[in-house]
Amino acid sequence: MTDRKSLHPATRLVHGGTLRTPFGETSEALFLTQGFIYDTAEAAEARFKGDDPGFIYARFSNPTVRMFEERMALLEGAEDARATASGMAAVTAAMMGQVKAGDHVVAAKALFGSCRYIVEDLLPRFGVDCTLVDGADLDQWRAALRPNTVTVFLESPTNPTLEIYDIAAVAEIAHAGGATLVIDNVFATPMLQSPLELGADCVIYSATKHIDGQGRCLGGVILASKAFIDKNVHNLLRQTGPSMSPFNAWVLLKGLETLGVRVAAQTAAAARVADALAELPGVTKVLYPGRPDHPQYALARRQMKGGSTLVAFEVAGGKAGAFRFANALEVIGISNNLGDAKSLVTHPATTTHQRLSQEVREGLGISEGMLRLSVGLEDVEDLIDDLRRGAAAASGGAPLARAAE
Ligand SMILES: *Cc1c(COP(=O)(O)O)cnc(C)c1O
């Protein structure tokens, strides 16, 4: 019953993929086992030959990890899924698994820092050329495609400026050129955006973010057609071993049960926080895909079901102003993580994006005064009061030391 296609996402999040043992446990079982015992030598032979679909070894799969994969696949509407140790393991496998020396990939310039390292630094070391484009400019995507382009990669909304790229249009361009489209859907979450429905071939998540949502463990997942997984990632993952631990799969399964309500509440709060920020003195710009003043508001409404749980904003006074703002916050923590129940703020120019040159950062719209806020599950009035404190400090001269907890 849990695999029925007619079930709504909230039901799938709670029940999807459950493998119940003969004990009939209510909560998903945590199978802390590396291996499996076969009844006979013949049974072992059949399992290795693939005649019997049972489990062999936890580097390949484990019942708790498989429950997480099945639940994610049902939620995303994907034929298949593979869990990985982290979001970056998922990105690396999805990209490396498709290419060989002599191939070419196209990616948006605005990528999560480590994703940009994969396409800009790592792939070229193995003879795979990469072209980076301004993701909002469809002509640049068209011009970048070459006969040997194998895959196209983007994230939307982007980190940290929350730009929105047209997934359906880029899918069409990629497919016309014989390439696949891979989407990093971390910022949108499976609740707010369905890239496979928009034409993408593969979706990856850092499950570390909203899917856990409570700051406990790392994880990643690759979702695609069975053919894509079999051709590109199945063997790579099995033989190289960036496997998700069963314990983390169990934590993430429990995270999925509440993903829908958390993302709905955090998105509603982010919308209110964005509106409140826009009214604060010293806040010179607010970027939130759910606000009509967002440059790609119409596109965001078309391809997303909400404005996301993140808000980016700029504070007058550059880096000093942004630091005074962050240091004055008492409820919101300073952290580079996101999607957590706890609201978190980061200064991208000096943390997540400090590896990029100032010129590249400016090209991406990451100014010295920009802060990125991940809105959590606290009472939104407390968050708005905290942001008022930040704004007052930002415009108030000397940097305040952050009060010890
Ligand atoms: C965090 C993140 C990743 C990497 O995930 P890890 O779980 O930290 O390895 C990739 N893409 C985006 C957009 C992210 O936010």
The ligand as a MOL file (V3000), in Angstrom:
LIG
                    3D

  0  0  0     0  0            999 V3000
M  V30 BEGIN CTAB
M  V30 COUNTS 15 15 0 0 0
M  V30 BEGIN ATOM
M  V30 1 C 25.2790 21.6500 1.4840 0
M  V30 2 C 25.1080 21.6420 0.0260 0
M  V30 3 C 25.7580 20.6970 -0.7740 0
M  V30 4 C 26.7200 19.6810 -0.1960 0
M  V30 5 O 26.1500 18.8240 0.7250 0
M  V30 6 P 26.9670 18.1080 1.9290 0
M  V30 7 O 25.9340 17.2420 2.5430 0
M  V30 8 O 27.4590 19.2030 2.8160 0
M  V30 9 O 28.0830 17.3540 1.3080 0
M  V30 10 C 25.5450 20.7430 -2.1330 0
M  V30 11 N 24.7440 21.6670 -2.6900 0
M  V30 12 C 24.0920 22.5890 -1.9630 0
M  V30 13 C 23.2190 23.6020 -2.6410 0
M  V30 14 C 24.2420 22.6200 -0.5800 0
M  V30 15 O 23.6150 23.5390 0.1510 0
M  V30 END ATOM
M  V30 BEGIN BOND
M  V30 1 1 1 2
M  V30 2 1 2 3
M  V30 3 2 2 14
M  V30 4 1 3 4
M  V30 5 2 3 10
M  V30 6 1 4 5
M  V30 7 1 5 6
M  V30 8 2 6 7
M  V30 9 1 6 8
M  V30 10 1 6 9
M  V30 11 1 10 11
M  V30 12 2 11 12
M  V30 13 1 12 13
M  V30 14 1 12 14
M  V30 15 1 14 15
M  V30 END BOND
M  V30 END CTAB
M  END
